[in-house]
Amino acid sequence: MTKRTYVNFKVLKEHVSLEQVLTHYGLMPSLTVKGDRVSGCCPICKSQNQTSFRGSLTKNIWNCFSSCSGGNILDFVRLMEDTDIRGAALMIQEWFNLDTRSLMREAKGDQKKKTKSVPETESELDLAEAPPEPEATPQSVNPVLTFELKSLDPEHPYLFERGLNSDTIQEFGLGYCNKGIMRGRIAIPIHNRKGERVAYAGRLVGEPTKEKPRYKFPQGFEKELELFNLHRALPHLPAQPLILVEGFFSCIKLWQMGYPTAVALMGTSLSESQLEDLVELEGPEGSIHLCFDSDQPGIEASTSIAYRLSQHMYVRTWPLPRPDIGPDDCTREELAALLP
């Protein structure tokens, strides 16, 4: 199998400006420049309106008020070259001779120098359970775990309080951990798209504090590289639409209720890597259904992510029937009324 060229969308957008891209296409002389603003005929849709295309050279964004929508440098190149977002990124990377892996490593190295290391407040991971955590390094994939947590309790009351049944708990490998860095938490195995275990997340049983946050991830694990439950969803795509949710338990509960294509971001942020995976999976003919929590962060995240995804595919959002709940708080009847 041919190894895919690594590219980091975020690094590209940080190191290549809209002005550089416009200059590459030889467009700057035909545009009117006023301060940081540029305007002119849209080079994508070929509109003859002299102000249909407008861009900001400091914010590195653009809009077409004729028919092309707008976006960042990746969206511009994608439309100019009639390609997908990854294809656009690879072109930009080649045009400007960038090694985004090295640039990301340098940025993390600089940040590490500025940040004092914080000692682990919990005991070290039990050596009988797992080897020591490696030092965090920039990576394009999360390494596969070489161990499995063996002493998890799948009968802990918290799991049943969340509405999960024994079959679901067993399928997802959930259990209460009573030692190591996940002590006092429900351990949740995380797999890559191949179904290989790459990490355990820990959900605190009880109320979170500043010292003990609700969720804990192992040092070095980059959750922005994964979509939780994608390996279980893949066999059902594209026959069923992919359902994107925020958290682990919303995803697990939807799976239990008969929605096998539910995947979770493990938060409210859609990373460039996750966006790339979704675009590759669905393509312009695909569709994604967003079912985020109905609290303010969930509503804001749903709006923002829906806009980003809608540049590449059909997106439908599903507002939950009550405020301040997640999909896992809904009844089967409520979900049936919302989801396809």
Buried (B, 14 or more C-beta within 10 A) or exposed (E): EEEEEEBBBBBBBBBBBBBBBBEBEEBBEEBEBEEEEBBBBBBBBEBEBEEBBBBBBEEBBBBBBBEBBBBBBBBBBBBBEEBBBBBBBBBBBEEBEBBBBEBBBEBEEEEEEEEEEEEEEBEEBBEEBBEEBEEEEBBBEBBEBEEEBEBBBBEBEBBEEBBBEEEBBEBBBBBBBEBBBBBBBBBBBBBBBEEEBBBBBBBBBEEEEEEBEEBBBBEBBBBBBBBBBBBBBBEBBEEBBBBBBBBBBBBBBBBBBEBBBBBBBBBBEBBBBBBBBBBEBBEEEBBBBBBBBBBEEBBEBBEEBBEBBEBBBBBBBBBBBEEEBBBBBBEEEBBEEBBE
